[in-house]
Each structure stands twice: as structure tokens, then as C-alpha cells.
Amino acid sequence: MPTDLKQTIARITPDVVSLRRDLHIHPELSFHEQRTAQVLAKHLESLGIPVQTGVGKTGVVGLLKGGAKGKTVALRADIDALPITETADRVYRSKNTGVMHACGHDGHAAIVAGAAYVLSKLAPELKGQVKFIFQPAEETANGAVAMIQDGAMKNPKPDAMVSIHLWNYLPVGTVGLRSGALWASVDDLRITIRGKGGHGGLPHQTIDPMPTAAQIVMAFQQLVSREVSPFHPVVLTVGSIKGGTAYNIIPEQVTMSGTLRTYDMKLRDHLIGRIEGLIKGICQAMRCEYDFEARFCCPPLVNDPKLTEFVRGVCAKAFGEKRVVTVDQATTGDDVAYFFDHAPGCYIMVGSGNLKKGLDKPHHHPQFDFDEAALPVGVEALVRSALAYLNG
């Protein structure tokens, strides 16, 4: 392993920051990342790395071959933005109204691009290959599957995958890891309650879907608190309720949306059945009709224990034991879990929060930003992990 790796990364950090800011200024929604993909593909091509574009619609795959045959390790970043209007006043503020990188995917893409630069300069020393996967549509949880269906995990099939996520809940300069289940499965729940609209002053002549929806929300709270063991984390959230147009009109219908998160797929299947059972029972009691849809987004994100402990050792050697921490499970989700079904995976949480700089806004917030000092940490974590995995 080259002794001047940190110096090399320090030298290219301004370019990594510049790329991150360019992507931040020009965010693109899921499966619309045409400009983003073009920028990343040109970057890989400039390094002499063969590139495939249009993988999973807007995904990019690059393959760096080393000087000797060996294993293949994949480095993955998600590249899509969110439908959020950025409200912070900064020089690299989004120019695309209503679209924002509010989860750090601009940083993820820049980190993997930086790792590609460093590893390309070390290609003759590599005993194997590095596959760079820039994935679209993580926020809609269908980009990974689209890339897999287009062959992203073939020719060659990776022996391991390492992915990163900037994490404002960890201080910048730290790296977080956890063996086993890290993030939860995700379901997107859609409910429509249909009644009989009418005059708000004559409710007895209507079938009001509003109180029916309210009862369903409260029943969901009891479902989690009274039917699920406290030792099996579950989140069941109703995120939106929409119905009605005026104060004196009872609407024909109410629509609701929410999410279910868990680490246990058998429990997930059971709860989906119970959720519909509650909706059906309450609607029957209140004379309403209903539609229910549960869109399964992704399974739990499970880090391969052997690979994760290997990466932990690499990071501890690079950054020091005290800066490598064990993170708690979180009921967030990431469809990188589908990639991990095809190869052992390790998901590294790169600390990016800095309270002193005011960089503590949560992910998916309209003023979200992260400490860019996290970028070289992410680059080094990926580069050293890839080198150690391939070269031993």
C-alpha cells in the first residue's frame, strides 16, 4: 500500500469538493439523472476506465482492471436527488427548482469518483478489478433492481461490494460500521377510504370517511405497541392524510399514505396482513369502502459480518481505533440491499455532521448540508478497503 496515499487524496480533495458542488447545483430526480450520469461517465473515461452508460436507465458502471488477475470488488454510490426545495442560502444552492440533494448523494457520487481517480493511478499494483457502480433512483427504491436486471452485477460478478453513506448524526472525521442488520426493510403504504359526501351540517345524511381515517391511524399505533414485541423494532408511520375541500363539506373520500419498517421479513409479512385487516374491519364498521396497496421497496440492509469486520480493521488502521465506531441500527432504508443479495456487502457510515459549523440538519431537510471534510475520509475508506481486499 503506497505510503503517500493520504497526500494523494489531500491533493485531489479540491476536485472532489468541486465535483460534489457541481452535482449539488444540478440535482436530478430518480431515473432523470441524465446530466449527472454524463458527468460521472466522462470522469471515468478521462481516467481510462471503460464505461457502460444507461445501465438501469440512467446508471453508470466502470470497470478498472488491475495489473494481475484476482477478485473483483464493487464500489457503489447512489446519485439521485429529492423533490425538495432548497431553502438554505449558499453559493452552491440548487438551480433546479423543487429538486435538491438533501441526502448527500452528491457527496456519495463525488467520493466514489475520487476513489476511482486514486485507484486508477494504482492500477498496475492491483491484483484484480474494481467495479464502480453509480446507481440511479435510490430514493424511489427501484434503481438497484433496474441495474441488476441490466447486468450490473455480472461480467464480472463482484466478489464483494462496499458502499458509503454520509451521516450527519456522526461527527465529521469518524466512520461508523455495524455487522449484520443495519437498516430496515421499507414498504410504501397507500390507502383510500371511500364514503358518501355531503353537507357538513348534515352528517347523518353522509358516510364520513374522515373519522374512519382517524380511527385507522390510531389503530396503527395500537398495532405496533400491543402486538409487536419491544425486542423487534417496527415503525409504522402515516405521513399524509388528504381529504376535503372546504370547512362545510364532508368529502367523498380520504387518501392516506405511510410506511412500514422492520428488520424481520416474516414479521413484515404478518404486519401487512394485520394492517389490511384493521383497515377492512374499521371500514366495515363505519360503512366505508377502501383500497389498500403495500408497495415493497427494499429488504433490510444487512452487512456481511466477515467483510464488515475486515473493513473495520482497515479503517481502524487508517483513521485510528477511536474514530471507528459501532453505529446503532436505524429504520431508514436503502435499496443497496438488493446488491448485497448478489455479493457480500459492507455499508460504511461516514460521519459528516459539524455542530460548530451549523451542519447538523437531518437528512431530507430543505436546509441539509454536510461538512465537506467528510469527503476525503470517504475516499480513503473506499480506496484502502479496495486495496486491502484485492491485494491482501
VOGU-3710 file (C-alpha; in Angstrom, 3 decimals, decimal comma):
1> mptdlkqtia> 0,000/0,000/0,000  1,503/3,349/-1,019  2,741/5,439/1,877  1,681/8,698/0,246  -1,998/7,746/-0,120  -3,201/10,425/2,281  -1,187/13,053/0,412  -2,646/11,926/-2,905  -6,172/12,149/-1,516  -5,458/15,552/0,023
11> ritpdvvslr> -4,209/16,777/-3,342  -7,384/15,756/-5,187  -9,808/16,819/-2,435  -10,459/20,250/-4,034  -11,512/18,433/-7,210  -13,760/16,091/-5,220  -15,361/19,092/-3,497  -15,784/20,849/-6,841  -17,499/17,801/-8,346  -19,762/17,482/-5,332
21> rdlhihpels> -20,815/21,127/-5,608  -21,428/20,832/-9,332  -23,742/17,881/-8,715  -25,417/19,770/-5,873  -26,131/22,761/-8,115  -27,638/20,466/-10,763  -29,681/17,842/-8,866  -31,858/15,393/-10,768  -34,721/13,194/-9,605  -34,826/9,399/-9,746
31> fheqrtaqvl> -34,370/7,997/-13,272  -33,849/11,528/-14,595  -30,122/11,712/-13,736  -29,023/12,253/-17,355  -26,621/15,130/-16,685  -25,306/13,508/-13,526  -24,622/10,256/-15,380  -22,910/12,131/-18,205  -20,609/13,992/-15,804  -19,648/10,795/-13,975
41> akhleslgip> -19,149/8,790/-17,169  -16,850/11,471/-18,600  -14,873/11,461/-15,358  -14,294/7,701/-15,554  -13,432/7,889/-19,242  -10,871/10,611/-18,524  -9,141/8,107/-16,242  -9,015/5,489/-18,971  -11,706/3,383/-17,312  -14,111/1,634/-19,734
51> vqtgvgktgv> -17,668/2,785/-19,066  -21,185/1,471/-19,600  -23,985/4,036/-19,529  -27,738/3,562/-19,496  -27,442/0,654/-17,066  -30,788/0,551/-15,284  -31,877/3,518/-17,424  -29,540/6,196/-16,023  -26,914/4,210/-14,155  -23,194/4,183/-14,899
61> vgllkggakg> -20,759/1,276/-14,495  -16,992/1,479/-14,876  -14,515/-1,388/-14,687  -10,890/-0,820/-13,698  -8,616/-3,774/-14,430  -5,541/-4,277/-12,314  -2,100/-5,431/-13,291  -2,798/-9,011/-12,252  -5,817/-11,300/-12,191  -7,758/-11,656/-8,981
71> ktvalradid> -11,030/-10,876/-7,279  -13,479/-8,106/-8,145  -14,677/-5,535/-5,630  -17,510/-3,115/-6,410  -17,751/0,428/-5,045  -21,284/1,823/-5,208  -22,802/5,290/-4,889  -26,382/6,478/-5,329  -26,775/9,607/-7,461  -30,398/10,834/-7,374
81> alpitetadr> -31,845/13,856/-5,580  -35,114/14,542/-3,759  -38,249/16,560/-4,633  -37,416/19,230/-2,035  -36,992/22,985/-2,480  -33,647/24,044/-1,019  -34,086/26,957/1,395  -30,516/27,482/2,584  -28,567/30,378/1,090  -25,250/29,003/-0,157
91> vyrskntgvm> -23,087/29,552/-3,220  -23,748/26,018/-4,487  -27,513/26,122/-3,972  -29,668/24,017/-6,300  -30,571/25,673/-9,596  -33,335/23,147/-10,259  -36,436/24,479/-8,520  -38,090/21,890/-6,313  -35,184/19,447/-6,573  -32,375/19,140/-4,038
101> hacghdghaa> -29,578/16,850/-2,922  -30,869/16,609/0,645  -29,425/13,202/1,500  -25,803/13,517/0,465  -25,948/11,569/-2,787  -23,941/14,330/-4,460  -21,227/13,594/-1,908  -21,510/9,835/-2,402  -21,004/10,192/-6,150  -18,039/12,523/-5,650
111> ivagaayvls> -16,447/10,133/-3,138  -16,639/7,135/-5,474  -15,388/9,322/-8,338  -12,453/10,356/-6,148  -11,754/6,738/-5,274  -11,781/5,929/-8,990  -9,106/8,561/-9,599  -6,812/7,249/-6,860  -7,265/3,592/-7,778  -6,736/4,290/-11,478
121> klapelkgqv> -3,260/5,592/-10,631  -2,579/2,379/-8,724  -3,991/0,040/-11,390  -0,678/-1,725/-12,152  -0,447/-2,730/-8,486  -3,988/-4,119/-8,239  -4,481/-7,874/-8,105  -7,966/-7,909/-9,537  -10,612/-5,477/-10,684  -12,653/-2,619/-9,255
131> kfifqpaeet> -16,193/-2,048/-10,464  -17,598/1,453/-9,972  -21,399/1,492/-9,780  -23,251/4,807/-9,865  -26,853/3,924/-9,104  -29,942/5,957/-10,008  -33,273/6,046/-8,199  -32,319/5,063/-4,673  -34,922/7,452/-3,278  -37,677/5,592/-5,131
141> angavamiqd> -36,054/2,278/-4,186  -36,076/0,768/-7,676  -32,731/1,812/-9,131  -30,704/-1,103/-7,775  -33,103/-3,690/-9,194  -33,065/-1,920/-12,573  -29,255/-2,026/-12,665  -29,139/-5,669/-11,590  -31,634/-6,580/-14,330  -29,360/-4,795/-16,813
151> gamknpkpda> -26,370/-6,875/-15,726  -24,541/-4,535/-13,350  -23,593/-7,465/-11,122  -22,303/-9,628/-13,981  -19,290/-9,719/-16,311  -17,582/-9,833/-13,890  -19,658/-10,666/-10,848  -18,260/-8,792/-7,832  -16,873/-10,893/-5,015  -17,689/-8,069/-2,594
161> mvsihlwnyl> -19,297/-4,638/-2,587  -18,542/-1,617/-0,418  -20,905/1,347/-0,312  -20,897/4,537/1,730  -23,396/6,957/3,208  -22,595/10,381/4,602  -24,236/10,603/8,010  -24,863/13,880/9,821  -25,670/12,002/13,020  -21,958/11,160/13,319
171> pvgtvglrsg> -19,294/13,852/13,735  -17,055/14,514/10,771  -13,834/12,527/10,925  -15,488/9,371/12,213  -16,517/6,202/10,427  -19,451/4,049/11,536  -19,911/0,327/10,933  -22,210/-2,432/12,111  -22,178/-6,136/11,301  -25,496/-7,727/10,402
181> alwasvddlr> -28,785/-5,873/10,009  -28,143/-2,133/9,803  -31,144/-0,534/8,119  -34,730/-1,725/7,846  -36,983/-3,028/5,111  -39,255/-0,410/3,566  -42,889/-0,591/2,464  -44,808/2,261/0,846  -48,430/2,097/2,036  -51,333/3,695/0,119
191> itirgkgghg> -54,901/3,735/1,471  -58,102/5,203/0,043  -61,213/5,422/2,234  -64,453/5,980/0,303  -67,655/7,189/1,915  -70,578/9,344/0,828  -70,037/13,083/0,713  -72,493/15,779/1,635  -73,219/18,863/3,700  -71,035/19,360/6,753
201> glphqtidpm> -74,084/20,451/8,728  -75,979/17,265/7,856  -73,507/14,487/8,633  -76,294/11,956/9,264  -77,049/12,047/5,544  -73,451/11,114/4,669  -70,919/8,378/5,279  -67,992/10,389/6,578  -64,565/8,946/5,671  -62,727/11,437/7,918
211> ptaaqivmaf> -63,347/9,776/11,311  -62,783/6,407/9,661  -59,322/7,527/8,591  -58,681/8,869/12,099  -59,626/5,527/13,648  -57,275/3,725/11,280  -54,376/5,987/12,290  -55,000/5,282/15,974  -55,400/1,553/15,348  -51,973/1,522/13,709
221> qqlvsrevsp> -50,436/2,890/16,901  -52,028/0,117/18,928  -50,927/-2,492/16,400  -47,271/-1,644/16,997  -47,454/-1,054/20,748  -49,661/-4,026/21,635  -48,984/-6,712/19,039  -45,235/-6,433/18,428  -42,528/-7,387/20,903  -40,444/-4,411/22,038
231> fhpvvltvgs> -37,404/-6,516/21,119  -38,415/-6,452/17,429  -38,205/-2,847/16,209  -41,078/-1,745/13,986  -42,045/1,675/12,672  -45,499/2,258/11,203  -45,942/5,882/10,190  -48,817/7,667/8,467  -47,135/10,506/6,620  -50,070/12,099/4,823
241> ikggtaynii> -53,857/12,339/5,063  -55,695/14,210/2,320  -59,393/14,845/2,005  -61,954/17,595/1,701  -62,073/20,979/0,038  -63,994/23,228/2,446  -64,974/23,541/6,112  -68,633/22,701/5,478  -68,282/19,793/3,058  -67,890/16,148/4,010
251> peqvtmsgtl> -65,697/14,588/1,287  -66,376/11,511/-0,775  -63,007/10,033/0,073  -59,806/10,389/2,070  -56,399/9,197/0,886  -53,613/8,207/3,255  -50,007/7,203/2,751  -47,426/5,844/5,120  -44,547/3,467/5,601  -43,755/0,236/7,433
261> rtydmklrdh> -40,179/-0,511/8,543  -38,813/-3,661/10,174  -35,757/-5,943/10,213  -37,720/-9,207/10,143  -39,319/-10,203/6,838  -41,663/-12,741/8,458  -42,870/-10,048/10,836  -43,213/-7,665/7,887  -45,466/-10,122/6,034  -47,583/-10,651/9,156
271> ligrieglik> -47,978/-6,921/9,748  -49,027/-6,203/6,168  -51,855/-8,691/6,685  -52,812/-7,145/10,011  -52,734/-3,621/8,563  -55,210/-4,563/5,853  -57,301/-6,467/8,391  -57,606/-3,371/10,568  -58,489/-1,184/7,587  -61,118/-3,669/6,421
281> gicqamrcey> -62,675/-4,074/9,867  -62,860/-0,358/10,634  -64,263/0,453/7,196  -66,935/-2,226/7,542  -67,913/-0,881/10,952  -68,124/2,682/9,609  -69,899/1,708/6,320  -66,961/2,784/4,169  -65,172/1,078/1,311  -61,404/1,013/0,892
291> dfearfccpp> -58,449/0,338/-1,379  -55,117/-0,730/0,082  -51,741/-1,106/-1,605  -48,439/-2,045/0,009  -45,509/-1,469/-2,356  -42,473/-3,364/-1,135  -39,478/-1,098/-1,695  -36,488/-2,976/-0,339  -35,450/-5,647/2,156  -33,379/-4,944/5,259
301> lvndpkltef> -29,822/-3,758/4,618  -27,620/-6,485/6,081  -23,853/-6,048/6,281  -21,854/-9,215/5,745  -20,181/-9,798/9,146  -16,867/-11,098/7,767  -16,476/-8,291/5,220  -17,608/-5,641/7,693  -15,076/-6,682/10,310  -12,424/-6,724/7,593
311> vrgvcakafg> -13,336/-3,147/6,606  -13,434/-2,152/10,272  -9,834/-3,290/10,648  -8,791/-1,399/7,515  -10,470/1,801/8,734  -9,089/1,458/12,259  -5,582/1,221/10,839  -6,173/4,224/8,580  -8,006/6,549/10,981  -7,348/5,155/14,460
321> ekrvvtvdqa> -9,469/2,891/16,643  -11,273/5,763/18,392  -12,567/7,187/15,123  -14,185/3,928/14,032  -17,430/3,422/15,920  -20,226/0,882/16,004  -23,426/2,588/14,871  -26,930/1,786/16,043  -29,499/0,243/13,770  -31,791/2,736/12,043
331> ttgddvayff> -35,214/2,288/10,474  -34,139/4,117/7,358  -33,724/2,042/4,204  -31,535/1,749/1,109  -32,067/-0,465/-1,913  -28,347/-1,252/-1,949  -29,716/-4,233/-0,018  -30,590/-5,795/-3,386  -26,948/-5,560/-4,477  -25,952/-7,220/-1,214
341> dhapgcyimv> -28,144/-10,186/-2,204  -25,703/-10,778/-5,086  -22,409/-10,209/-3,266  -21,268/-9,837/0,351  -21,650/-6,167/1,206  -20,413/-3,565/3,653  -22,165/-0,216/4,108  -19,894/2,403/5,669  -21,411/5,361/7,516  -19,098/8,352/7,032
351> gsgnlkkgld> -19,523/10,997/9,734  -20,438/14,355/8,161  -22,030/16,418/10,927  -20,411/19,510/12,427  -22,428/21,345/15,052  -19,922/24,209/15,291  -20,423/24,965/11,590  -24,191/24,592/11,861  -24,055/21,464/9,726  -26,426/19,408/11,814
361> kphhhpqfdf> -29,652/19,466/9,799  -31,139/15,993/9,347  -31,218/14,210/6,040  -34,198/15,105/3,798  -34,360/18,614/5,332  -34,614/21,652/2,984  -31,507/23,136/4,627  -29,495/19,908/4,725  -25,768/20,163/4,126  -22,714/18,284/5,370
371> deaalpvgve> -19,130/19,068/6,293  -17,118/18,580/3,116  -14,174/17,451/5,243  -16,018/14,118/5,211  -15,317/13,675/1,501  -11,612/12,721/1,755  -12,466/10,407/4,659  -14,947/8,598/2,428  -12,454/8,422/-0,434  -9,760/6,974/1,809
381> alvrsalayl> -12,115/4,442/3,385  -13,115/3,125/-0,041  -9,624/3,153/-1,538  -7,993/1,400/1,405  -10,821/-1,155/1,613  -10,500/-1,965/-2,097  -6,704/-2,199/-1,946  -6,723/-4,404/1,133  -9,432/-6,671/-0,277  -7,703/-7,192/-3,617
391> ng> -4,068/-7,192/-2,565  -4,397/-8,742/0,880
//
